[in-house]
């Protein structure tokens, strides 16, 4: 296994040697252009080399220079012996010289080899040579001519290496030249990452009380597509943060992948928040005990690290995925906001109304337009949103209304936790919570005989919750399989049995009291007024709401019109006409109308009612 691990980067070295034997200009292309590489030692074991050192050794160069076009700086990186050259290039290690790119090439081409077998190498950061490789400007043509002349006329004793992250960073005329060879730098494979991690993991292994092999295996699994430099930075960060558990290292890797150095899913804060989640959610989302229990269970599983335990190691799948189904106004969005506050410490919600995503072009709106299309430079609302706020709850309202192509796009997010934008950039959802909502199976459209229709609830307050739950799950399953033709999406969500069904708000009085408490908090914060509301007024609001034909359809939102009529609007009028009112204000219901009493009168009235 060790030989296999070391062969990959040795093959790169062999390719460099072969290319330098047949061409004096070699393009080195790949994301690892500034990375470190593993090669085997003749006496056993392995060693770590930079690309400069690798090129120097593979060409058996007497001296190797590096050139940075951004700084116009050329430096002697390595020399096997003291150089005695009359040249504009520096001849002592550690010395920099400021030169233009064309002058560097001409000086390098004019070097005289001290003996028959001596070789020289120059490594240029070619990605910075041209502003736009596809359309070179006037000043670039002299440089391109110098590269072409060097490749065509210079003997094999001097090798020019042009390193870029991708071949398209250079004009096609350079790449197509028969005197130029391109060597692709391979990505660091899992085996290479494992071997490098093994060399660096001893301190972490001692702190976690596990074997270095176990830490190396975890690091290699969690760093897919990473360079060895990135893996090394992860190890240093883990050591600096004092990670003492394997789970903490894995959480840190997921955080670093999305550009942060801290995971909200690790540490004492999230453990304490989730430990109290049941009580917090029950107070905030009323009348939905089963939904609260399901959410708490999923959050505990995510904190422990078992939310994607059935998938392969290193999975970047979202921490939790929920499908909330139920009547409107029953707390689905409120529960999503509460989850965000528990997990991320604030209301961090990326919300998408799928009713606006019915058209095929909605996919471009979320992930960005492809190259050449209008809006390409703006990116997608979803991909850019999660890149900017990776620690978020992503909410898709009424998912059944989305275009089928959008549903297909979400499959990759649910499986791998990643989504590639129109610009080719990958966004990761490994720290996010995904929530889909729907009210399928709860309402039916009734024709009015004149071509119009109205919405009617399929159930009423007398219907047992088990009956509602079964009916909703059956309707959603039928829609995704028969109508949308996307059973695989429902499968990614755990099937119909995993759908979290919300009940009708049967205790409207409790919900009304919560709304009144929110109004009281606003009065205290904004007007320094302590609001007290009589129970009779709350009862009146609830009774009037229940009597409305659309009560079942509106849910908790149906309380607002009556609450505005009986409390909020009269209260606003009273405070507007008495702007200096402070202290206690009591609202009572007299002859069906709200009456306000202030200060001592309010206290006396409250005491009389209590007596």
N, C-alpha and C positions, 0 to 999 in steps of 0.2 A: 504493500500500500504506500509505503514511503517513497519508493521509486516512482510510482504513478503520480504522486503529488508533486514531485520535483520535476518531472518530465515536462510539464506544461510550460513553465517559464524557461526551461532549457531549450524547448523547441523554438521559443521566440529568439533566444540567443543564436541558435543554429540558422534560423531564417535571416537574421541580421548579417551573419557571416557570409551566407550564400549570396545575399543581395549585394553586399559590398564587393564581392569578387567579380560581379558581372556589370556593375554600374557604379559610377562615381557620385550619383545623387540618389538617396534613398529616402522615401517618405515613410515615416512611422506614424500610423493612424490608430487612434483608440482613446477611450476615456482614461486609460491608465498612463497617459503620456507623461504625467508628473508623479507617478506612483513608485513604489518600491517593488522589487521582484525577488523571487526565491530561486536559488540555484544550488545544486549539490556540491559539497566539498569533496575533493579527491580522496581525502582521508575519512570520509563519512560525515553524516550530519548535513546541515544546510547553512547557507549564508544569505544575507539580505543585501541587495544591490540597488542603486538608483539606475535610471535609464542612462545617465551619462557614463557611469562606471561600466554598465553592461556593454554599451557601444565601444567604449575604450578597450575593454578586454576582448570582445568578439572580433574586433578588427586588428588586434595586436598593435594598437597605435602607440607611437612614441610620445605623442602629445594630443590632447583633446581640448578644444575650446568650446565655450557656450556663448550664444548671442541672444540678447533680449532686445527685440526691436522697439518695445515700448520705452525702454530707458536708453536705447541706442548704446548699450553697454556690452562689450565683448570681454570675456575673462578666460584665462588659462585654467581649466578645471583640473587637468591631470597631466603630468609629464614624467616619463620614466627616467629621464636624465636632463641635465641642464641644456637649455636651447641656446644655440649661437646662431641667431638669425638676424638679418637686417630686415625688419618687417614692421608695419604699422600695428600688427597684432601684439599683445603683451607676451613676453617671453618668460615671465616669472609667475609662479602660482600665487593666487591671491591678489594679483594686480588687475584692475579694470581699465579699459580704454574706451573712450567715447568715439564711436564711428558710425557712419551711415551703413545701411545694409549692403548697398552696392560696393562700397569701399571695403567692407569686410570680405565679401566674396572675391573681389579682385586681389586683395592681400593674401587670402587663403590659397587662391589658385597659384600665386607666384612663389609660395614657399618652396625651398630647396631641401630635398631629403638629404640627411647627413650621410647615409649609406644606401646601398642597393635595396635592402629589404625594409627600410624605415617607412612608416605610414603615419599620416596625420588624419584627425577627425574633427569635424565642426558640427555641433548640435545647435540648430536654430529653432526658436519658438515661432514656427512659421504661421501659426494661427493669428499672429499679430502683425504680419507683414503687410497685408492688404486690407483696406477698409471694406471692400466688397469684391470677393473673388469672382462672382458671376459677371460683374461689369467693371473691370479694372479702369481706373482713371488714367489721365495722361501721365502723371508722375510714376505710375506703377509699371509702365511698359519698359522703362529702362531697367528696373529691377528684374522683371520677367526675362528680359533679354540676357541679363547677367546670369540668371539661373540656368537658362537654356544653353548659353555659351559654356558655362562651367561643366554642365552635364555632358556636353558633346565633345569638348576639347581636353578636359583635364584627365590625366592618367589615374589609374586605380590606386596610386599611393596616397591620394587625398580623397576622403569620403565626406560628402556633405549630407548630413541628416536633417530632414525637415520634419519636426514633430507637430502633429495637429490632432485635434480631438476627433475629426472626421475628414475623409478625403475631400469633401466638397469645400473645405476651407481654402483649397488651392484651385486655381483655374484649371479647367479640363485640358488646356494645351500643355500644361506641365505634366499632368498625370498621364497623358496619352503619349508622351515622348518615349521612344524606344530606349533612350539612355537613362530613363528614370524607373526605379523599381519601388513598388509599394509593399510595405510589410504591415500587416494588421496586428495590432497589439491585442491579445485575447483578454477577455474579462477574467478576473480572479475567480477560479472555480471554487466549489465548496471544499474540495480537497486542499487546494492551496490556502484558502482561508483557515481551514482547520489546522494545517501545519503551522501557519504563522501565529494563530491564536495560541497554539500549544507552547510556542516559544515565549509568549507574553503573559500567560495566564497564571503563573505560579502565585503571585501575591493575592490575586482574587480568589484562587482556589483555597489558599490557607485561611483567608478571612471567611469564606463560605463553608469551610470544613468539608470540602469535597475534593475529588481528584482533579488535577490539571486537565486530564482528558475530558472530564464532564463539562468543565467550563469552556474548553475549546470547542466541543461539540455544540454547546448552546450558542456560542458566538458565531460559529460558521453557519448554523441554521438561521440565525436572526439577521444575517448581513448579506442576504442574496443581492447580487448586482453591486455590491460595495467594492471599493478599492481597498487595498491593504492600508493605505494612509487613513481612510475613514474608519476601518476596523481598529487601527491603533489609537485613533482619537477617542473611540468609544471605550477602549480599555483604560485610557488615561482618565477619562471623565468618571468612569465607574470607581476607579481607585480614589480619585479626588473626592467623590461624594460618599465614600465609605460604604459602598454596597456590600452587604453581608449575607444576602440571600440570592439564590439563583433567580428567583422570581423578580427581584429588584433589577438585576442585570438585564433580563429580558424586557422588562418594562422600559428601562432606559434606552435599549436598542430601538424599540418602537418609537419612542419620543424623538430620538436623534434622527431617525429616518425622515420625520416630517419637519425637522428644523428646530426642535426645542431640546432642552437638556433636562426636562422634568416631565414625568408622566403623572397626570392627575389620578391615575388608577393605582398608584403605589404610595405607601406612606400611611401615617397615622390619621391624617385628616380625612381621607376618603373612607378609611375603616370606621372611624367614629361617625361620619355622616351616614353611611349605609346602615350602621348598627341602629340608628335612630330614625331610619327612613320610614318604617311602618307608621310610627306615631305622627311624623311630619306630614306624610302623604294623606293619612286618614283625616287629618284636620283640614288639609287644603283641598282635597278632592272628596266631596261628600257623596255618600250613598253608593260607592263603588268598591266594596271590600275585596271582591275577587280580583278586580283589576289591580288594586294596590298590592295584593299578595303576590300576584304574578310578577309585577315589576320588582318588588323587593327581592324575590327569589333570583331573578335574572341579574340584578345588580350585585348581589352577594357572589354569584357564580363568576361574574366579570372581575370583581376585586380579587378573588382567590386565583384567577387565571385559568378557569376551566370553561370559559364561554365558547371557545373553539377547540376544546380538547380532542374532539373527534376528528379534526383535520390534521394535516401534517404539521410537524414542528416548524416554527417560524412563520405561521400563518398571520397575515395582516388583516384578517376579517374584522368587521366592526365589532365593538365590545358587546353590544346588545342590539337585537333587531326585534321590534314590536309591530304587530298589526292590530291597531285599535279599531274596533267596529262598534257602532252604536248610534243612538239618536243624537241629533245635533243638540248642543247646549248641555251635555251631560258630563263634561270635564275631560274630554280627550286632549284638547290643546292645553288645558290647564295642567294636566298630568305631565305632558311633554315639557312644559316650562319648569315644573317642579323637579323633574328628573335632571334637567340642565343645572338647576341651582344646587341640587344635592351633589352631583358629580363634579361639576366645574366651578362651583362657588358663585355662579352668576347666571343670569338668564341669557344664554348664548345659543340662539336658535337660528338655523338656516331654514326658512320656510318657503315651500313651493306649493302653489295652488294648482293642482293638476287639471282643473277646469280650464286653465289658460294654456295647457300643454297638449291640446287635442290634435294639433296639426303636426305633420311630419317634421317641419322645420324647427319644432320645439326642441329637438335633440341638439341642434346647433346652438340654440339659446342656452342650454345647460352646459354643454362641453366646449362650445366655441365653434366658429365656422372654419372649414378647412381652408388651406392656402388658396389664395386667388379669389375668395368670396368676400362680400361686404361684411365687415365686422370681424375679420380675422384677427386684427390687432387688439381687440377688446377682450378676448378670452371668453370662457363660459361662466355663467352665474354659479353653477354648482362646483366646477373644478377650481375656479379662482376663489370661490367662497371658502372651500375646505382647505385650500392652500394657505389662505390668510388666517383662517380660524380652524385649525385642525381639531381643537378640543371643543366640539359643538354637538348639539342634537340637530340632526337633519330630519325635517318633517315634510312628508309628502301628503298633502291633504287630498282626500277623495281620489286615491290612486287609480281606481277603475276608469277614470275619465282620461287618463294619459294615453297618448298615442302608443300603439304596440311597439314601435321602434324604440321608444323611450323605455318601455318595460324590458326590452332586450338589453339595452344599455345598462340597466340596473343589475342584471344578472352577475356581471363581473364584479360589481361593488359588493354584492352579498357573498360571493364566493371568495374572492381574493382581497377585497378591501382596497381595490385600486381602480382608477379610471384615467384613461389617457385623453388629453384635450386635443382640440383641433390643431394646436401648435406642437403636438408631440410630447408635451410635458405630462408627467404622471402625478396624479393627486392620490394621496393615501387616506383611507378612512379607518385606519387601525385604532385610533383613539376616539372615534366618534360613536354616537348612538343613532341608529336609523329607526324612524317611526313612520309607518304608513297608516293612514286613517281611511275609513269608508263608512257609509251609512246604507250599504246595500242590504236588502231584505227587510227594511224597516218601514218603507213607504211604498205606496203604489200610486200610479197616475190614473185619475178618474176623468173620463171625458165628460164635458158639459153639454154635449149635443150640438154645439155651435162651432165645432172645430177646435175649441180650446180644451184645456185640462186643468185639473187641480190635484194637489198632493194630499193623500190621506194615509194616516198611520195604519199599519197592518195589525198592531196590537193595541191594548189599552192598559190602564193602570191595574186592572184585575188579572192580567195575564201573568202567570208565574215566570220567574226569570229563566228557569231551565228551558221553558218552551221558547222564549225569545232567543236564548243562546243557540239552541238547536236550529231554529229557523234562519237566523242570521248566518251561521256558519255554512249551512246548506246552500243559501242563496249566493254567498261569496264563492264557494267551491264551484257551483254551477256557472257563474259568470266567468271565472278565470279559465275553466276548462272548455265550456261549450261556446261562449260568446267571444272572449278575448283570444282563446286558443293558446294560452300561456300557463299550462299546468306546472311547468318547471319553476316559474316564479313563486307560485304558491308553495311548491315543494321546498324552495330555498328558505321560505319563511317558516317551515316546520309543519306544513299541512294545515288543514282546516281546524284540527284540534288545538293548534297553537294560537289561533285568533283570540284576542282578548276582547270579549263582548261586554259593552257597558249597558247597564240597566237604565230604565227610565228613572228620572228623579222623583221617587215616590214621596220623599220627605221634603216637600217644597218649603215648609216653614223653616227648617234648619238652614236651607240654602239662603232663604230670605234674610235670616239673622246674620249670616256671614256677609251678605251684601251690605246690610245696615252697619255692621261693624266696620267695613271698609270705608263707608261714607263718614262714619264718626272719626276714623283715623285721619281722613283728609281734612275734616273740619278742625281737628286739633292741630294738625301740622301747618295748615294754611291760615287759619283765622284765630287760633288760640281759643277755640270753643270746644267745651266738653258736651257732646251731644248725647241725650238720652231719649229713647223712643219707646213709647208704651207698647205693650204686647198686643193691645187691641188693634193698633195700626198695622202691625205685622200680619195679624190674622186676617184683616181686611184685604191686604195686598194679596195674600195667598188665595183667599176665597175668590177674589175677582179674577185672578190669573187662571185658576182651575176652571172657571166658568167659560173661559174663552175657547172657541172650537179648535184653535190652533195650538192649544197648550201642549199636547203631546209632541207636536212637530217642533216647537221652539225650545222645549226643555227649560233649562235655567234662564235662557235668554228671554223667555216669555215673561219673567218677573219684571223686567226693566220698564215696560210701559206703565204698569200699575205702580211700580215703585217711584217712577218719575212723577206720576200724577198725584200720588198721596204724600210723598215726602220730598224728593229731590227738588222739584220745581218750586213748591211753596217755601222750602227752606232757603233756596237761592234768592227768592223774592224778599224774604224776611231779612236775610243778612245784607242784601243790597240796599234795602231801605233803612237798615240800622247798622251802618258800617262799623260802628265802634263797639258793637256787642262783643263781650268777652265772658269767660267763665262758663257756668252751667246753663245749657239751653235744653229744655224738655219739650218733646213733641207729643201731644195727646190727640186722641180722636174724639171730637165733640160733634154730634149730629152728622157724622159721616165726613167731617172736614177737619184738617189738622189745625191745632191751636198751639201757639208757642208761649212758653213762660220762661222767664230768665231769672237767674240768681236765686235769691231767697224764696221767691214764689215757686220756682222749679223744685227746690229742695223740699219746701213745705208740701207741695203736691205729691212728690214722690213718697214722703213720709206718711201722708194721709192714705195713699193707696196701699202702702205696706202694712199700716195698722189695720 
